[in-house]
Amino acid sequence: MTDQQPGGVERPPQASAGRIGLLAAMSIGIGGMVGAGIFSILGVVAEASGTALWVSFVIGGVVALLSTYSYAKLGARYPSAGGAVEFLVKGFGDGVLSGGINIYMWVGYVIALALYAQAFAGYAMTFLPGHHAAWLPKAFGVGIVLVFTAANVVGPNFVGRSETFIVAVKLAILVLFAVAGLLFIHPTYLTPNLWPSASGIFFGAGILFIGYEGFGLVANAAEDMEDPKKLLPKALYSSVISVIVIYVAVSLAVVGNLDIPAIVKAKDYALAEAARPFLGDFGFRLIAIAALFSTASAINATLFGAANVSYTIARDGELPAIFSLRIRWGAPGGLFITAGAVILFILFFDLSGVAMMGSGAFLLIYAAVHAAHLKVADETGGKRLIIGLSLAGCLIMAAILSVYIYQHSREAFVTMFALIPVCLAAEWAYRRATGRTIKTRA
């Protein structure tokens, strides 16, 4: 049986206990983080942070770990398939602010998904002859989105199992790369004397934050966990700490085997190029395969989260009912609408500059979640000092990244901030036209 809310929006039956366990939840988090970021922007980050690349990853990881605290506390208190959607409404109440940020978050997921799909297509092209049709990369990008849309139609159980397999494969390859690379590093490449200024290191940390933003997807699976109060914090902390270790080891292997000019020259495939000195062409191909697995798992995990976000927003009265309607196979309409929006971005937009905009957008969203957490800290049992540090960390990183984007892409800078009033205006207009309000759970 399903419940009906006003307007004919159908609620799903209560999730069965134990559908997503610790390993699957960690896989969703790791899959969302170790995705396109580490493969597609490594060279761009190296341009800013140089041989201190690994330091930038540590800084970004600390900001992500602080943010994990709010997600763990809020998710344990308010387990929901919508994750941050529910948190924002609990903190800010039923208003244009919470609704506008929720829409902004959904747009952020769409941008991230399109980025991951394009990164997948880019690595897929390395396995084809040099001359190919101009439309082929777009076809690869659209195709991988369709594949994982089908995977998400099967349900959370399949999403968890497929994530576990994909994450296991790509982590095995990345660990091999890191261990082998660390054995062959040139210590002179890592000397602090070669580090850039502190601003360069922090710029790099801001750019690479998109490599950490996927941890929030674990909270979207809370409703399908047997005991989210215990399982969710374990999955969040374990996945973020694991990714920090992986990123630091990989970045040390990269800057320890290639000098910065070589990394920048091969910035579109820097990780694969860094494998050549100690693994040869075999290493290049192996890392390219890992890139395919990583971007694919990022699409899988992010599509799962984005579909839940749009479903929850619609279920609670924030988007048109079609987003929450159960289509023929039982999947929410939001899954197919999200996939369609992603495909449009792939077909009509170049997201090389928008990737940084997406990173900045998620920093602002996480800052909003921390601000909301401050308002309900008594209910969650959260410590206000840690929440305040989390909020400050996200805002500082967002400001640093904004400076970098302004210096390198004025269009991306304007777009990132222009989307905020656009989403707030859309929220206000939808409320005025329909009279619907956001409904939160007891």
C-alpha positions as CSV (number, residue, x, y, z in Angstrom):
1,M,0.0,0.0,0.0
2,T,1.1,3.6,-0.6
3,D,0.0,6.8,1.0
4,Q,-1.4,9.8,-0.8
5,Q,-0.7,13.4,0.1
6,P,-2.7,16.4,-1.2
7,G,-2.4,16.8,-4.9
8,G,-2.3,13.1,-5.6
9,V,1.5,12.7,-4.9
10,E,2.1,9.1,-4.1
11,R,4.4,8.2,-1.2
12,P,6.5,5.1,-1.4
13,P,6.0,2.1,0.9
14,Q,8.3,2.1,4.0
15,A,11.7,0.8,3.1
16,S,12.4,-2.7,4.4
17,A,15.0,-2.9,7.1
18,G,18.6,-3.7,6.2
19,R,18.5,-3.0,2.5
20,I,21.7,-1.0,2.7
21,G,24.5,-2.1,5.1
22,L,27.7,-0.6,6.2
23,L,29.8,-1.8,3.2
24,A,27.2,-0.7,0.7
25,A,26.8,2.7,2.4
26,M,30.6,3.2,2.5
27,S,30.7,2.3,-1.2
28,I,28.2,4.9,-2.1
29,G,30.2,7.5,-0.2
30,I,33.6,6.5,-1.6
31,G,32.1,6.1,-5.1
32,G,30.6,9.6,-4.9
33,M,34.0,11.1,-3.8
34,V,36.6,9.1,-5.7
35,G,35.1,9.9,-9.0
36,A,35.8,12.4,-11.8
37,G,37.6,14.7,-9.4
38,I,40.8,12.8,-8.8
39,F,41.2,12.0,-12.5
40,S,40.0,15.0,-14.3
41,I,41.2,18.0,-12.2
42,L,44.5,16.7,-10.8
43,G,46.5,18.6,-13.4
44,V,44.5,21.8,-12.8
45,V,45.1,21.6,-9.1
46,A,48.8,21.0,-9.7
47,E,48.9,24.3,-11.6
48,A,47.9,26.1,-8.4
49,S,49.5,24.0,-5.6
50,G,52.5,22.6,-7.4
51,T,54.5,20.0,-5.4
52,A,52.3,20.8,-2.4
53,L,49.5,19.0,-4.1
54,W,49.2,16.5,-1.3
55,V,48.9,19.3,1.3
56,S,45.9,20.7,-0.6
57,F,44.3,17.3,-0.4
58,V,44.8,17.2,3.3
59,I,43.3,20.7,3.7
60,G,40.3,19.8,1.6
61,G,39.9,16.6,3.5
62,V,39.9,18.4,6.9
63,V,37.0,20.6,5.6
64,A,35.1,17.6,4.4
65,L,35.7,15.7,7.7
66,L,34.4,18.7,9.7
67,S,31.3,18.8,7.4
68,T,30.8,15.0,8.1
69,Y,30.0,15.8,11.7
70,S,26.9,17.8,10.8
71,Y,25.7,15.1,8.3
72,A,26.3,12.4,10.9
73,K,24.3,14.1,13.6
74,L,21.5,15.4,11.4
75,G,21.2,12.1,9.5
76,A,21.0,10.1,12.7
77,R,18.3,12.4,14.1
78,Y,16.4,12.8,10.8
79,P,17.0,9.8,8.6
80,S,15.6,10.5,5.2
81,A,16.1,9.6,1.5
82,G,16.5,13.3,0.9
83,G,19.5,13.8,3.2
84,A,20.4,17.5,3.1
85,V,16.9,18.4,1.8
86,E,15.4,17.3,5.1
87,F,18.1,18.9,7.1
88,L,17.6,22.3,5.6
89,V,13.8,22.2,6.1
90,K,14.3,21.1,9.7
91,G,16.7,24.0,10.4
92,F,15.2,26.8,8.4
93,G,11.5,25.7,8.4
94,D,9.0,25.9,5.5
95,G,10.2,29.0,3.5
96,V,11.6,30.3,0.3
97,L,15.2,30.0,1.7
98,S,15.1,26.3,2.4
99,G,13.2,25.6,-0.8
100,G,15.5,27.7,-2.9
101,I,18.6,26.0,-1.5
102,N,17.0,22.6,-2.2
103,I,16.5,23.5,-5.8
104,Y,20.1,24.8,-6.0
105,M,21.3,21.5,-4.6
106,W,19.4,19.5,-7.3
107,V,20.9,21.7,-10.0
108,G,24.4,21.1,-8.4
109,Y,23.8,17.3,-8.7
110,V,22.8,17.7,-12.3
111,I,26.0,19.7,-13.1
112,A,28.2,17.1,-11.2
113,L,26.6,14.2,-13.1
114,A,27.2,15.9,-16.4
115,L,30.9,16.5,-15.4
116,Y,31.3,12.8,-14.4
117,A,29.8,11.6,-17.7
118,Q,32.0,13.8,-19.8
119,A,35.1,12.7,-17.8
120,F,34.0,9.1,-18.5
121,A,33.7,9.8,-22.2
122,G,37.2,11.5,-22.2
123,Y,38.9,8.4,-20.8
124,A,36.9,6.1,-23.0
125,M,38.2,7.9,-26.1
126,T,41.8,6.9,-25.1
127,F,41.0,3.3,-26.0
128,L,39.9,4.3,-29.6
129,P,41.9,5.2,-32.6
130,G,43.0,8.8,-32.9
131,H,40.4,9.7,-35.5
132,H,36.8,9.3,-34.6
133,A,33.5,11.1,-35.2
134,A,33.0,14.3,-33.3
135,W,29.7,13.1,-31.8
136,L,31.2,9.9,-30.3
137,P,32.3,11.4,-26.9
138,K,28.8,12.8,-26.5
139,A,27.4,9.4,-27.2
140,F,29.6,7.8,-24.6
141,G,28.5,10.4,-22.0
142,V,24.8,9.9,-22.7
143,G,25.2,6.2,-22.9
144,I,26.8,5.8,-19.4
145,V,24.0,8.0,-17.9
146,L,21.4,5.8,-19.4
147,V,23.1,2.6,-18.1
148,F,23.1,3.8,-14.5
149,T,19.6,5.2,-14.8
150,A,18.6,1.6,-15.5
151,A,20.7,0.4,-12.6
152,N,18.9,2.8,-10.2
153,V,15.5,1.7,-11.6
154,V,16.3,-1.8,-10.2
155,G,16.5,-0.3,-6.7
156,P,18.7,0.5,-3.8
157,N,19.8,-3.1,-3.3
158,F,21.2,-3.2,-6.8
159,V,22.8,0.2,-6.4
160,G,24.6,-0.9,-3.3
161,R,25.8,-4.2,-4.8
162,S,27.0,-2.5,-8.0
163,E,28.7,0.2,-6.1
164,T,30.5,-2.3,-3.9
165,F,31.9,-4.1,-7.0
166,I,32.9,-0.9,-8.8
167,V,34.5,0.7,-5.8
168,A,36.4,-2.5,-5.0
169,V,37.9,-2.6,-8.6
170,K,38.9,1.0,-8.8
171,L,40.3,1.1,-5.3
172,A,42.5,-1.9,-6.0
173,I,43.9,-0.2,-9.1
174,L,44.4,3.1,-7.2
175,V,46.1,1.3,-4.3
176,L,48.4,-0.5,-6.8
177,F,49.3,2.9,-8.4
178,A,49.9,4.6,-5.0
179,V,52.1,1.7,-3.6
180,A,54.1,1.3,-6.8
181,G,54.4,5.1,-7.2
182,L,55.7,5.6,-3.7
183,L,58.4,3.1,-4.2
184,F,59.8,5.0,-7.2
185,I,59.3,8.6,-6.1
186,H,62.1,11.2,-6.5
187,P,62.5,12.8,-3.0
188,T,63.8,16.0,-4.6
189,Y,60.4,16.5,-6.2
190,L,58.8,16.7,-2.8
191,T,61.0,19.2,-1.0
192,P,59.1,22.0,0.7
193,N,61.5,24.4,-1.0
194,L,59.5,23.9,-4.2
195,W,56.2,24.6,-2.7
196,P,54.3,27.7,-4.0
197,S,52.9,30.4,-1.8
198,A,50.2,29.6,0.8
199,S,47.6,31.1,-1.4
200,G,48.4,28.6,-4.2
201,I,48.0,25.7,-1.8
202,F,44.6,27.0,-0.6
203,F,43.5,27.7,-4.1
204,G,44.3,24.1,-4.9
205,A,42.3,22.9,-1.9
206,G,39.3,24.9,-3.1
207,I,39.5,23.6,-6.6
208,L,39.7,19.9,-5.6
209,F,36.9,20.1,-3.1
210,I,34.6,18.6,-5.7
211,G,36.6,15.4,-5.1
212,Y,35.2,15.3,-1.6
213,E,31.7,16.6,-2.0
214,G,30.2,13.1,-2.6
215,F,30.3,12.1,1.0
216,G,26.8,13.7,1.5
217,L,25.3,11.0,-0.7
218,V,25.6,8.5,2.2
219,A,23.0,10.5,4.1
220,N,20.6,10.0,1.2
221,A,20.7,6.3,1.9
222,A,19.8,6.7,5.6
223,E,16.1,5.8,5.1
224,D,17.2,2.4,3.7
225,M,19.5,1.6,6.6
226,E,18.5,-0.9,9.3
227,D,19.8,1.4,12.1
228,P,20.9,4.8,10.8
229,K,21.8,6.1,14.2
230,K,24.7,3.7,14.4
231,L,25.3,2.9,10.8
232,L,25.3,6.4,9.2
233,P,28.0,8.0,11.3
234,K,30.3,4.9,10.8
235,A,29.7,4.9,7.1
236,L,30.3,8.7,6.8
237,Y,33.5,8.9,8.9
238,S,34.9,5.7,7.4
239,S,34.3,6.7,3.8
240,V,35.8,10.3,4.3
241,I,38.9,9.1,6.2
242,S,39.5,6.3,3.6
243,V,39.3,8.8,0.7
244,I,41.7,11.3,2.5
245,V,44.3,8.5,2.8
246,I,43.8,7.4,-0.8
247,Y,44.0,11.0,-2.2
248,V,47.2,11.8,-0.2
249,A,48.9,8.6,-1.3
250,V,47.9,9.1,-4.9
251,S,48.9,12.8,-5.0
252,L,52.3,11.9,-3.4
253,A,52.9,9.3,-6.1
254,V,52.0,11.8,-8.8
255,V,54.2,14.7,-7.7
256,G,56.9,12.3,-6.7
257,N,57.2,10.8,-10.2
258,L,56.5,13.7,-12.5
259,D,57.7,17.3,-12.3
260,I,55.1,20.0,-12.3
261,P,55.6,21.1,-16.0
262,A,55.0,17.5,-17.1
263,I,51.9,17.2,-14.9
264,V,50.5,20.4,-16.3
265,K,51.2,19.4,-19.9
266,A,49.3,16.2,-19.4
267,K,46.7,17.7,-17.1
268,D,43.7,16.1,-18.8
269,Y,45.1,12.6,-18.0
270,A,47.8,13.5,-15.4
271,L,47.1,10.5,-13.2
272,A,47.6,8.1,-16.1
273,E,50.7,9.9,-17.3
274,A,52.2,9.7,-13.8
275,A,52.1,5.9,-14.0
276,R,54.3,5.8,-17.1
277,P,57.7,6.2,-15.3
278,F,57.2,3.1,-13.1
279,L,54.5,1.1,-14.9
280,G,55.0,2.0,-18.5
281,D,52.2,1.9,-21.1
282,F,50.6,-0.8,-19.1
283,G,50.3,1.5,-16.2
284,F,48.8,4.2,-18.4
285,R,46.1,1.9,-19.6
286,L,45.5,0.5,-16.1
287,I,44.9,4.0,-14.7
288,A,42.6,4.8,-17.6
289,I,40.5,1.8,-16.7
290,A,40.4,2.9,-13.1
291,A,39.2,6.3,-14.4
292,L,36.4,4.6,-16.2
293,F,35.4,2.7,-13.1
294,S,35.7,5.8,-10.9
295,T,33.6,8.1,-13.1
296,A,31.1,5.3,-13.7
297,S,30.6,4.7,-9.9
298,A,30.4,8.5,-9.3
299,I,27.5,8.6,-11.8
300,N,25.9,5.6,-10.1
301,A,26.1,7.1,-6.6
302,T,25.3,10.7,-7.6
303,L,22.3,9.7,-9.7
304,F,21.0,7.6,-6.7
305,G,21.3,10.7,-4.5
306,A,20.0,13.2,-7.0
307,A,16.9,11.0,-7.7
308,N,16.2,10.8,-3.9
309,V,16.7,14.6,-3.5
310,S,14.2,15.4,-6.3
311,Y,11.8,12.8,-5.0
312,T,11.9,14.2,-1.5
313,I,11.6,17.8,-2.6
314,A,8.5,16.8,-4.7
315,R,7.0,14.5,-2.0
316,D,7.2,17.4,0.5
317,G,5.6,19.8,-1.9
318,E,8.6,21.6,-3.3
319,L,8.6,20.4,-6.9
320,P,5.8,19.4,-9.3
321,A,4.2,16.1,-8.4
322,I,5.7,14.3,-11.4
323,F,9.1,14.2,-9.7
324,S,7.7,11.9,-7.0
325,L,5.2,9.9,-9.1
326,R,6.2,6.2,-9.3
327,I,6.7,5.3,-13.0
328,R,5.9,1.9,-14.4
329,W,9.0,0.2,-12.9
330,G,8.5,1.7,-9.5
331,A,11.2,4.4,-9.9
332,P,10.4,8.0,-9.0
333,G,9.8,10.3,-11.9
334,G,12.6,12.5,-10.6
335,L,15.1,9.8,-11.6
336,F,14.2,10.1,-15.2
337,I,13.9,13.9,-15.1
338,T,17.3,14.2,-13.5
339,A,18.8,11.9,-16.1
340,G,17.2,13.9,-18.9
341,A,18.5,17.2,-17.5
342,V,22.0,15.7,-17.3
343,I,21.8,14.5,-20.9
344,L,20.9,18.0,-22.0
345,F,23.9,19.5,-20.2
346,I,26.1,16.9,-21.9
347,L,24.8,17.6,-25.3
348,F,24.7,21.4,-25.2
349,F,27.3,22.6,-22.6
350,D,31.1,22.5,-22.2
351,L,31.6,21.9,-18.5
352,S,35.3,22.2,-18.2
353,G,34.9,25.6,-16.4
354,V,31.6,24.7,-14.8
355,A,33.3,21.9,-12.8
356,M,34.8,24.6,-10.5
357,M,31.4,26.3,-10.2
358,G,29.9,22.9,-9.1
359,S,32.6,22.7,-6.4
360,G,31.8,26.2,-5.1
361,A,28.1,25.5,-5.2
362,F,28.4,22.4,-3.0
363,L,30.6,24.4,-0.5
364,L,27.8,26.9,-0.2
365,I,25.2,24.2,0.2
366,Y,27.2,22.5,2.9
367,A,27.6,25.9,4.7
368,A,23.8,26.2,4.6
369,V,23.5,22.7,6.1
370,H,25.8,23.7,9.0
371,A,23.8,26.9,9.5
372,A,20.6,24.9,9.7
373,H,22.3,22.4,12.1
374,L,23.1,25.3,14.5
375,K,19.3,25.9,14.8
376,V,18.5,22.4,15.8
377,A,21.7,21.5,17.6
378,D,19.8,20.8,20.8
379,E,17.7,18.2,19.0
380,T,20.7,16.4,17.4
381,G,23.0,16.7,20.4
382,G,25.6,18.4,18.2
383,K,28.4,20.6,19.7
384,R,28.0,24.1,18.5
385,L,31.8,24.7,18.4
386,I,32.3,21.9,15.9
387,I,29.3,23.0,13.9
388,G,30.6,26.6,13.8
389,L,34.1,25.4,12.7
390,S,32.4,23.4,9.9
391,L,30.5,26.4,8.8
392,A,33.5,28.6,8.9
393,G,35.6,26.0,7.0
394,C,33.1,25.8,4.1
395,L,32.6,29.6,3.9
396,I,36.4,30.2,3.8
397,M,37.0,27.6,1.2
398,A,34.1,29.0,-0.9
399,A,35.6,32.4,-0.7
400,I,39.0,31.2,-1.7
401,L,37.6,29.2,-4.6
402,S,35.5,32.2,-5.7
403,V,38.6,34.3,-6.0
404,Y,40.3,31.6,-8.1
405,I,37.2,31.3,-10.3
406,Y,36.9,35.1,-10.7
407,Q,40.5,35.2,-11.8
408,H,40.3,32.4,-14.3
409,S,36.6,32.3,-15.5
410,R,34.4,35.3,-15.0
411,E,31.5,33.5,-16.7
412,A,31.7,30.6,-14.2
413,F,31.9,33.0,-11.3
414,V,28.8,35.0,-12.4
415,T,26.9,31.8,-13.2
416,M,27.7,30.2,-9.8
417,F,26.2,33.1,-7.9
418,A,23.5,34.0,-10.4
419,L,22.0,30.5,-9.9
420,I,21.2,31.3,-6.3
421,P,18.7,34.1,-6.9
422,V,17.3,32.2,-9.8
423,C,16.6,29.2,-7.6
424,L,15.1,31.4,-4.9
425,A,12.9,33.2,-7.4
426,A,11.8,29.8,-8.9
427,E,10.9,28.6,-5.4
428,W,8.9,31.8,-4.7
429,A,7.1,31.6,-8.0
430,Y,6.2,28.0,-7.6
431,R,4.8,28.6,-4.1
432,R,2.8,31.6,-5.3
433,A,1.3,29.6,-8.2
434,T,0.4,26.4,-6.4
435,G,0.1,27.3,-2.7
436,R,1.9,24.2,-1.7
437,T,4.1,24.0,1.3
438,I,7.0,21.8,2.4
439,K,6.1,18.9,4.7
440,T,8.7,17.5,7.0
441,R,8.7,14.3,8.9
442,A,7.8,14.0,12.5
